[in-house]
Amino acid sequence: MNRIKVKGNFSVEELKERMISSKDMAERKRWQALYLAKTGKYTVKEIADIIKVSVYTINKWVYNFNHKGEEGIKSHKKGGNHSSFLSWQEEEDFLAELQCRHESYAPQKLSLREKLSRRK
């Protein structure tokens, strides 16, 4: 019977409310794990089976929450190129120029007969 202890000032009801109100699915699973652990009714293995993650993951989530608080539960954006090559003004000018080009470009609409004759 390996039960895990959730530390902090959150009540079972507060954890349940966080779980329900979470818009991010990954974050919602973390709140659910904390909620189930805080009720004291489930073992770590049972919680992992309910949420469909490993026991290691449940232990990691609870550890992060116990040591970092709410910040340990939040989802963080990963990856991506955060450097930009154009300033906002340069980007706006570039997009405006593209828009002008697009509006002035009017491809000819050819009939099927004209298209076939050009292939020959």
Phi and psi in radians as a Rosetta constraint file:
Dihedral C 1 N 2 CA 2 C 2 CIRCULARHARMONIC -1.639 0.35
Dihedral N 2 CA 2 C 2 N 3 CIRCULARHARMONIC 1.623 0.35
Dihedral C 2 N 3 CA 3 C 3 CIRCULARHARMONIC -1.681 0.35
Dihedral N 3 CA 3 C 3 N 4 CIRCULARHARMONIC 2.625 0.35
Dihedral C 3 N 4 CA 4 C 4 CIRCULARHARMONIC -1.971 0.35
Dihedral N 4 CA 4 C 4 N 5 CIRCULARHARMONIC 2.509 0.35
Dihedral C 4 N 5 CA 5 C 5 CIRCULARHARMONIC -1.785 0.35
Dihedral N 5 CA 5 C 5 N 6 CIRCULARHARMONIC 2.203 0.35
Dihedral C 5 N 6 CA 6 C 6 CIRCULARHARMONIC -1.699 0.35
Dihedral N 6 CA 6 C 6 N 7 CIRCULARHARMONIC 2.093 0.35
Dihedral C 6 N 7 CA 7 C 7 CIRCULARHARMONIC -1.594 0.35
Dihedral N 7 CA 7 C 7 N 8 CIRCULARHARMONIC 2.954 0.35
Dihedral C 7 N 8 CA 8 C 8 CIRCULARHARMONIC 1.943 0.35
Dihedral N 8 CA 8 C 8 N 9 CIRCULARHARMONIC 3.087 0.35
Dihedral C 8 N 9 CA 9 C 9 CIRCULARHARMONIC -1.618 0.35
Dihedral N 9 CA 9 C 9 N 10 CIRCULARHARMONIC 0.079 0.35
Dihedral C 9 N 10 CA 10 C 10 CIRCULARHARMONIC -1.322 0.35
Dihedral N 10 CA 10 C 10 N 11 CIRCULARHARMONIC 2.295 0.35
Dihedral C 10 N 11 CA 11 C 11 CIRCULARHARMONIC -1.462 0.35
Dihedral N 11 CA 11 C 11 N 12 CIRCULARHARMONIC 2.969 0.35
Dihedral C 11 N 12 CA 12 C 12 CIRCULARHARMONIC -1.027 0.35
Dihedral N 12 CA 12 C 12 N 13 CIRCULARHARMONIC -0.735 0.35
Dihedral C 12 N 13 CA 13 C 13 CIRCULARHARMONIC -1.159 0.35
Dihedral N 13 CA 13 C 13 N 14 CIRCULARHARMONIC -0.680 0.35
Dihedral C 13 N 14 CA 14 C 14 CIRCULARHARMONIC -1.143 0.35
Dihedral N 14 CA 14 C 14 N 15 CIRCULARHARMONIC -0.708 0.35
Dihedral C 14 N 15 CA 15 C 15 CIRCULARHARMONIC -1.123 0.35
Dihedral N 15 CA 15 C 15 N 16 CIRCULARHARMONIC -0.703 0.35
Dihedral C 15 N 16 CA 16 C 16 CIRCULARHARMONIC -1.093 0.35
Dihedral N 16 CA 16 C 16 N 17 CIRCULARHARMONIC -0.750 0.35
Dihedral C 16 N 17 CA 17 C 17 CIRCULARHARMONIC -1.105 0.35
Dihedral N 17 CA 17 C 17 N 18 CIRCULARHARMONIC -0.734 0.35
Dihedral C 17 N 18 CA 18 C 18 CIRCULARHARMONIC -1.081 0.35
Dihedral N 18 CA 18 C 18 N 19 CIRCULARHARMONIC -0.731 0.35
Dihedral C 18 N 19 CA 19 C 19 CIRCULARHARMONIC -1.069 0.35
Dihedral N 19 CA 19 C 19 N 20 CIRCULARHARMONIC -0.834 0.35
Dihedral C 19 N 20 CA 20 C 20 CIRCULARHARMONIC -1.176 0.35
Dihedral N 20 CA 20 C 20 N 21 CIRCULARHARMONIC -0.700 0.35
Dihedral C 20 N 21 CA 21 C 21 CIRCULARHARMONIC -1.461 0.35
Dihedral N 21 CA 21 C 21 N 22 CIRCULARHARMONIC -0.168 0.35
Dihedral C 21 N 22 CA 22 C 22 CIRCULARHARMONIC -1.181 0.35
Dihedral N 22 CA 22 C 22 N 23 CIRCULARHARMONIC 2.291 0.35
Dihedral C 22 N 23 CA 23 C 23 CIRCULARHARMONIC -1.582 0.35
Dihedral N 23 CA 23 C 23 N 24 CIRCULARHARMONIC -0.407 0.35
Dihedral C 23 N 24 CA 24 C 24 CIRCULARHARMONIC -1.552 0.35
Dihedral N 24 CA 24 C 24 N 25 CIRCULARHARMONIC 2.164 0.35
Dihedral C 24 N 25 CA 25 C 25 CIRCULARHARMONIC -1.113 0.35
Dihedral N 25 CA 25 C 25 N 26 CIRCULARHARMONIC -0.700 0.35
Dihedral C 25 N 26 CA 26 C 26 CIRCULARHARMONIC -1.125 0.35
Dihedral N 26 CA 26 C 26 N 27 CIRCULARHARMONIC -0.742 0.35
Dihedral C 26 N 27 CA 27 C 27 CIRCULARHARMONIC -1.152 0.35
Dihedral N 27 CA 27 C 27 N 28 CIRCULARHARMONIC -0.661 0.35
Dihedral C 27 N 28 CA 28 C 28 CIRCULARHARMONIC -1.054 0.35
Dihedral N 28 CA 28 C 28 N 29 CIRCULARHARMONIC -0.711 0.35
Dihedral C 28 N 29 CA 29 C 29 CIRCULARHARMONIC -1.091 0.35
Dihedral N 29 CA 29 C 29 N 30 CIRCULARHARMONIC -0.686 0.35
Dihedral C 29 N 30 CA 30 C 30 CIRCULARHARMONIC -1.136 0.35
Dihedral N 30 CA 30 C 30 N 31 CIRCULARHARMONIC -0.775 0.35
Dihedral C 30 N 31 CA 31 C 31 CIRCULARHARMONIC -1.112 0.35
Dihedral N 31 CA 31 C 31 N 32 CIRCULARHARMONIC -0.651 0.35
Dihedral C 31 N 32 CA 32 C 32 CIRCULARHARMONIC -1.110 0.35
Dihedral N 32 CA 32 C 32 N 33 CIRCULARHARMONIC -0.742 0.35
Dihedral C 32 N 33 CA 33 C 33 CIRCULARHARMONIC -1.063 0.35
Dihedral N 33 CA 33 C 33 N 34 CIRCULARHARMONIC -0.771 0.35
Dihedral C 33 N 34 CA 34 C 34 CIRCULARHARMONIC -1.123 0.35
Dihedral N 34 CA 34 C 34 N 35 CIRCULARHARMONIC -0.742 0.35
Dihedral C 34 N 35 CA 35 C 35 CIRCULARHARMONIC -1.047 0.35
Dihedral N 35 CA 35 C 35 N 36 CIRCULARHARMONIC -0.868 0.35
Dihedral C 35 N 36 CA 36 C 36 CIRCULARHARMONIC -1.118 0.35
Dihedral N 36 CA 36 C 36 N 37 CIRCULARHARMONIC -0.658 0.35
Dihedral C 36 N 37 CA 37 C 37 CIRCULARHARMONIC -1.187 0.35
Dihedral N 37 CA 37 C 37 N 38 CIRCULARHARMONIC -0.707 0.35
Dihedral C 37 N 38 CA 38 C 38 CIRCULARHARMONIC -1.155 0.35
Dihedral N 38 CA 38 C 38 N 39 CIRCULARHARMONIC -0.534 0.35
Dihedral C 38 N 39 CA 39 C 39 CIRCULARHARMONIC -1.120 0.35
Dihedral N 39 CA 39 C 39 N 40 CIRCULARHARMONIC -0.471 0.35
Dihedral C 39 N 40 CA 40 C 40 CIRCULARHARMONIC 1.361 0.35
Dihedral N 40 CA 40 C 40 N 41 CIRCULARHARMONIC 0.121 0.35
Dihedral C 40 N 41 CA 41 C 41 CIRCULARHARMONIC -1.566 0.35
Dihedral N 41 CA 41 C 41 N 42 CIRCULARHARMONIC -0.271 0.35
Dihedral C 41 N 42 CA 42 C 42 CIRCULARHARMONIC -2.166 0.35
Dihedral N 42 CA 42 C 42 N 43 CIRCULARHARMONIC 2.608 0.35
Dihedral C 42 N 43 CA 43 C 43 CIRCULARHARMONIC -1.457 0.35
Dihedral N 43 CA 43 C 43 N 44 CIRCULARHARMONIC 2.939 0.35
Dihedral C 43 N 44 CA 44 C 44 CIRCULARHARMONIC -1.048 0.35
Dihedral N 44 CA 44 C 44 N 45 CIRCULARHARMONIC -0.724 0.35
Dihedral C 44 N 45 CA 45 C 45 CIRCULARHARMONIC -1.091 0.35
Dihedral N 45 CA 45 C 45 N 46 CIRCULARHARMONIC -0.754 0.35
Dihedral C 45 N 46 CA 46 C 46 CIRCULARHARMONIC -1.118 0.35
Dihedral N 46 CA 46 C 46 N 47 CIRCULARHARMONIC -0.717 0.35
Dihedral C 46 N 47 CA 47 C 47 CIRCULARHARMONIC -1.109 0.35
Dihedral N 47 CA 47 C 47 N 48 CIRCULARHARMONIC -0.770 0.35
Dihedral C 47 N 48 CA 48 C 48 CIRCULARHARMONIC -1.065 0.35
Dihedral N 48 CA 48 C 48 N 49 CIRCULARHARMONIC -0.713 0.35
Dihedral C 48 N 49 CA 49 C 49 CIRCULARHARMONIC -1.157 0.35
Dihedral N 49 CA 49 C 49 N 50 CIRCULARHARMONIC -0.702 0.35
Dihedral C 49 N 50 CA 50 C 50 CIRCULARHARMONIC -1.114 0.35
Dihedral N 50 CA 50 C 50 N 51 CIRCULARHARMONIC -0.785 0.35
Dihedral C 50 N 51 CA 51 C 51 CIRCULARHARMONIC -1.518 0.35
Dihedral N 51 CA 51 C 51 N 52 CIRCULARHARMONIC -0.223 0.35
Dihedral C 51 N 52 CA 52 C 52 CIRCULARHARMONIC 1.198 0.35
Dihedral N 52 CA 52 C 52 N 53 CIRCULARHARMONIC 0.795 0.35
Dihedral C 52 N 53 CA 53 C 53 CIRCULARHARMONIC -2.330 0.35
Dihedral N 53 CA 53 C 53 N 54 CIRCULARHARMONIC 3.056 0.35
Dihedral C 53 N 54 CA 54 C 54 CIRCULARHARMONIC -1.410 0.35
Dihedral N 54 CA 54 C 54 N 55 CIRCULARHARMONIC 2.825 0.35
Dihedral C 54 N 55 CA 55 C 55 CIRCULARHARMONIC -1.076 0.35
Dihedral N 55 CA 55 C 55 N 56 CIRCULARHARMONIC -0.688 0.35
Dihedral C 55 N 56 CA 56 C 56 CIRCULARHARMONIC -0.984 0.35
Dihedral N 56 CA 56 C 56 N 57 CIRCULARHARMONIC -0.770 0.35
Dihedral C 56 N 57 CA 57 C 57 CIRCULARHARMONIC -1.098 0.35
Dihedral N 57 CA 57 C 57 N 58 CIRCULARHARMONIC -0.769 0.35
Dihedral C 57 N 58 CA 58 C 58 CIRCULARHARMONIC -1.050 0.35
Dihedral N 58 CA 58 C 58 N 59 CIRCULARHARMONIC -0.818 0.35
Dihedral C 58 N 59 CA 59 C 59 CIRCULARHARMONIC -1.060 0.35
Dihedral N 59 CA 59 C 59 N 60 CIRCULARHARMONIC -0.699 0.35
Dihedral C 59 N 60 CA 60 C 60 CIRCULARHARMONIC -1.140 0.35
Dihedral N 60 CA 60 C 60 N 61 CIRCULARHARMONIC -0.770 0.35
Dihedral C 60 N 61 CA 61 C 61 CIRCULARHARMONIC -1.075 0.35
Dihedral N 61 CA 61 C 61 N 62 CIRCULARHARMONIC -0.797 0.35
Dihedral C 61 N 62 CA 62 C 62 CIRCULARHARMONIC -1.165 0.35
Dihedral N 62 CA 62 C 62 N 63 CIRCULARHARMONIC -0.724 0.35
Dihedral C 62 N 63 CA 63 C 63 CIRCULARHARMONIC -1.019 0.35
Dihedral N 63 CA 63 C 63 N 64 CIRCULARHARMONIC -0.841 0.35
Dihedral C 63 N 64 CA 64 C 64 CIRCULARHARMONIC -1.049 0.35
Dihedral N 64 CA 64 C 64 N 65 CIRCULARHARMONIC -0.740 0.35
Dihedral C 64 N 65 CA 65 C 65 CIRCULARHARMONIC -1.157 0.35
Dihedral N 65 CA 65 C 65 N 66 CIRCULARHARMONIC -0.756 0.35
Dihedral C 65 N 66 CA 66 C 66 CIRCULARHARMONIC -1.136 0.35
Dihedral N 66 CA 66 C 66 N 67 CIRCULARHARMONIC -0.542 0.35
Dihedral C 66 N 67 CA 67 C 67 CIRCULARHARMONIC -1.741 0.35
Dihedral N 67 CA 67 C 67 N 68 CIRCULARHARMONIC -0.490 0.35
Dihedral C 67 N 68 CA 68 C 68 CIRCULARHARMONIC -2.008 0.35
Dihedral N 68 CA 68 C 68 N 69 CIRCULARHARMONIC -0.130 0.35
Dihedral C 68 N 69 CA 69 C 69 CIRCULARHARMONIC 1.274 0.35
Dihedral N 69 CA 69 C 69 N 70 CIRCULARHARMONIC -2.622 0.35
Dihedral C 69 N 70 CA 70 C 70 CIRCULARHARMONIC -1.024 0.35
Dihedral N 70 CA 70 C 70 N 71 CIRCULARHARMONIC -0.567 0.35
Dihedral C 70 N 71 CA 71 C 71 CIRCULARHARMONIC -1.079 0.35
Dihedral N 71 CA 71 C 71 N 72 CIRCULARHARMONIC -0.506 0.35
Dihedral C 71 N 72 CA 72 C 72 CIRCULARHARMONIC -1.261 0.35
Dihedral N 72 CA 72 C 72 N 73 CIRCULARHARMONIC -0.213 0.35
Dihedral C 72 N 73 CA 73 C 73 CIRCULARHARMONIC -1.708 0.35
Dihedral N 73 CA 73 C 73 N 74 CIRCULARHARMONIC -0.506 0.35
Dihedral C 73 N 74 CA 74 C 74 CIRCULARHARMONIC -1.108 0.35
Dihedral N 74 CA 74 C 74 N 75 CIRCULARHARMONIC 2.548 0.35
Dihedral C 74 N 75 CA 75 C 75 CIRCULARHARMONIC -1.387 0.35
Dihedral N 75 CA 75 C 75 N 76 CIRCULARHARMONIC 2.414 0.35
Dihedral C 75 N 76 CA 76 C 76 CIRCULARHARMONIC -2.034 0.35
Dihedral N 76 CA 76 C 76 N 77 CIRCULARHARMONIC 2.386 0.35
Dihedral C 76 N 77 CA 77 C 77 CIRCULARHARMONIC -1.135 0.35
Dihedral N 77 CA 77 C 77 N 78 CIRCULARHARMONIC 2.506 0.35
Dihedral C 77 N 78 CA 78 C 78 CIRCULARHARMONIC -2.178 0.35
Dihedral N 78 CA 78 C 78 N 79 CIRCULARHARMONIC 2.623 0.35
Dihedral C 78 N 79 CA 79 C 79 CIRCULARHARMONIC 1.187 0.35
Dihedral N 79 CA 79 C 79 N 80 CIRCULARHARMONIC -2.942 0.35
Dihedral C 79 N 80 CA 80 C 80 CIRCULARHARMONIC 1.641 0.35
Dihedral N 80 CA 80 C 80 N 81 CIRCULARHARMONIC 2.670 0.35
Dihedral C 80 N 81 CA 81 C 81 CIRCULARHARMONIC -1.637 0.35
Dihedral N 81 CA 81 C 81 N 82 CIRCULARHARMONIC 1.905 0.35
Dihedral C 81 N 82 CA 82 C 82 CIRCULARHARMONIC -1.629 0.35
Dihedral N 82 CA 82 C 82 N 83 CIRCULARHARMONIC 0.015 0.35
Dihedral C 82 N 83 CA 83 C 83 CIRCULARHARMONIC -1.619 0.35
Dihedral N 83 CA 83 C 83 N 84 CIRCULARHARMONIC 2.509 0.35
Dihedral C 83 N 84 CA 84 C 84 CIRCULARHARMONIC -1.996 0.35
Dihedral N 84 CA 84 C 84 N 85 CIRCULARHARMONIC 2.643 0.35
Dihedral C 84 N 85 CA 85 C 85 CIRCULARHARMONIC -1.766 0.35
Dihedral N 85 CA 85 C 85 N 86 CIRCULARHARMONIC -0.364 0.35
Dihedral C 85 N 86 CA 86 C 86 CIRCULARHARMONIC -2.034 0.35
Dihedral N 86 CA 86 C 86 N 87 CIRCULARHARMONIC 2.549 0.35
Dihedral C 86 N 87 CA 87 C 87 CIRCULARHARMONIC -1.312 0.35
Dihedral N 87 CA 87 C 87 N 88 CIRCULARHARMONIC 2.969 0.35
Dihedral C 87 N 88 CA 88 C 88 CIRCULARHARMONIC -1.031 0.35
Dihedral N 88 CA 88 C 88 N 89 CIRCULARHARMONIC -0.753 0.35
Dihedral C 88 N 89 CA 89 C 89 CIRCULARHARMONIC -1.133 0.35
Dihedral N 89 CA 89 C 89 N 90 CIRCULARHARMONIC -0.755 0.35
Dihedral C 89 N 90 CA 90 C 90 CIRCULARHARMONIC -1.081 0.35
Dihedral N 90 CA 90 C 90 N 91 CIRCULARHARMONIC -0.697 0.35
Dihedral C 90 N 91 CA 91 C 91 CIRCULARHARMONIC -1.153 0.35
Dihedral N 91 CA 91 C 91 N 92 CIRCULARHARMONIC -0.738 0.35
Dihedral C 91 N 92 CA 92 C 92 CIRCULARHARMONIC -1.094 0.35
Dihedral N 92 CA 92 C 92 N 93 CIRCULARHARMONIC -0.726 0.35
Dihedral C 92 N 93 CA 93 C 93 CIRCULARHARMONIC -1.110 0.35
Dihedral N 93 CA 93 C 93 N 94 CIRCULARHARMONIC -0.753 0.35
Dihedral C 93 N 94 CA 94 C 94 CIRCULARHARMONIC -1.081 0.35
Dihedral N 94 CA 94 C 94 N 95 CIRCULARHARMONIC -0.803 0.35
Dihedral C 94 N 95 CA 95 C 95 CIRCULARHARMONIC -1.153 0.35
Dihedral N 95 CA 95 C 95 N 96 CIRCULARHARMONIC -0.637 0.35
Dihedral C 95 N 96 CA 96 C 96 CIRCULARHARMONIC -1.120 0.35
Dihedral N 96 CA 96 C 96 N 97 CIRCULARHARMONIC -0.713 0.35
Dihedral C 96 N 97 CA 97 C 97 CIRCULARHARMONIC -1.124 0.35
Dihedral N 97 CA 97 C 97 N 98 CIRCULARHARMONIC -0.729 0.35
Dihedral C 97 N 98 CA 98 C 98 CIRCULARHARMONIC -1.081 0.35
Dihedral N 98 CA 98 C 98 N 99 CIRCULARHARMONIC -0.707 0.35
Dihedral C 98 N 99 CA 99 C 99 CIRCULARHARMONIC -1.087 0.35
Dihedral N 99 CA 99 C 99 N 100 CIRCULARHARMONIC -0.748 0.35
Dihedral C 99 N 100 CA 100 C 100 CIRCULARHARMONIC -1.098 0.35
Dihedral N 100 CA 100 C 100 N 101 CIRCULARHARMONIC -0.772 0.35
Dihedral C 100 N 101 CA 101 C 101 CIRCULARHARMONIC -1.073 0.35
Dihedral N 101 CA 101 C 101 N 102 CIRCULARHARMONIC -0.736 0.35
Dihedral C 101 N 102 CA 102 C 102 CIRCULARHARMONIC -1.113 0.35
Dihedral N 102 CA 102 C 102 N 103 CIRCULARHARMONIC -0.738 0.35
Dihedral C 102 N 103 CA 103 C 103 CIRCULARHARMONIC -1.210 0.35
Dihedral N 103 CA 103 C 103 N 104 CIRCULARHARMONIC -0.586 0.35
Dihedral C 103 N 104 CA 104 C 104 CIRCULARHARMONIC -1.430 0.35
Dihedral N 104 CA 104 C 104 N 105 CIRCULARHARMONIC -0.323 0.35
Dihedral C 104 N 105 CA 105 C 105 CIRCULARHARMONIC -1.461 0.35
Dihedral N 105 CA 105 C 105 N 106 CIRCULARHARMONIC 2.039 0.35
Dihedral C 105 N 106 CA 106 C 106 CIRCULARHARMONIC -2.268 0.35
Dihedral N 106 CA 106 C 106 N 107 CIRCULARHARMONIC 1.669 0.35
Dihedral C 106 N 107 CA 107 C 107 CIRCULARHARMONIC -1.101 0.35
Dihedral N 107 CA 107 C 107 N 108 CIRCULARHARMONIC 2.547 0.35
Dihedral C 107 N 108 CA 108 C 108 CIRCULARHARMONIC -1.236 0.35
Dihedral N 108 CA 108 C 108 N 109 CIRCULARHARMONIC 2.404 0.35
Dihedral C 108 N 109 CA 109 C 109 CIRCULARHARMONIC -1.664 0.35
Dihedral N 109 CA 109 C 109 N 110 CIRCULARHARMONIC 2.039 0.35
Dihedral C 109 N 110 CA 110 C 110 CIRCULARHARMONIC -1.806 0.35
Dihedral N 110 CA 110 C 110 N 111 CIRCULARHARMONIC 2.551 0.35
Dihedral C 110 N 111 CA 111 C 111 CIRCULARHARMONIC -1.314 0.35
Dihedral N 111 CA 111 C 111 N 112 CIRCULARHARMONIC 2.896 0.35
Dihedral C 111 N 112 CA 112 C 112 CIRCULARHARMONIC -1.061 0.35
Dihedral N 112 CA 112 C 112 N 113 CIRCULARHARMONIC -0.684 0.35
Dihedral C 112 N 113 CA 113 C 113 CIRCULARHARMONIC -1.085 0.35
Dihedral N 113 CA 113 C 113 N 114 CIRCULARHARMONIC -0.755 0.35
Dihedral C 113 N 114 CA 114 C 114 CIRCULARHARMONIC -1.164 0.35
Dihedral N 114 CA 114 C 114 N 115 CIRCULARHARMONIC -0.669 0.35
Dihedral C 114 N 115 CA 115 C 115 CIRCULARHARMONIC -1.109 0.35
Dihedral N 115 CA 115 C 115 N 116 CIRCULARHARMONIC -0.769 0.35
Dihedral C 115 N 116 CA 116 C 116 CIRCULARHARMONIC -1.158 0.35
Dihedral N 116 CA 116 C 116 N 117 CIRCULARHARMONIC -0.646 0.35
Dihedral C 116 N 117 CA 117 C 117 CIRCULARHARMONIC -1.208 0.35
Dihedral N 117 CA 117 C 117 N 118 CIRCULARHARMONIC -0.528 0.35
Dihedral C 117 N 118 CA 118 C 118 CIRCULARHARMONIC -1.272 0.35
Dihedral N 118 CA 118 C 118 N 119 CIRCULARHARMONIC -0.421 0.35
Dihedral C 118 N 119 CA 119 C 119 CIRCULARHARMONIC -1.231 0.35
Dihedral N 119 CA 119 C 119 N 120 CIRCULARHARMONIC -0.456 0.35
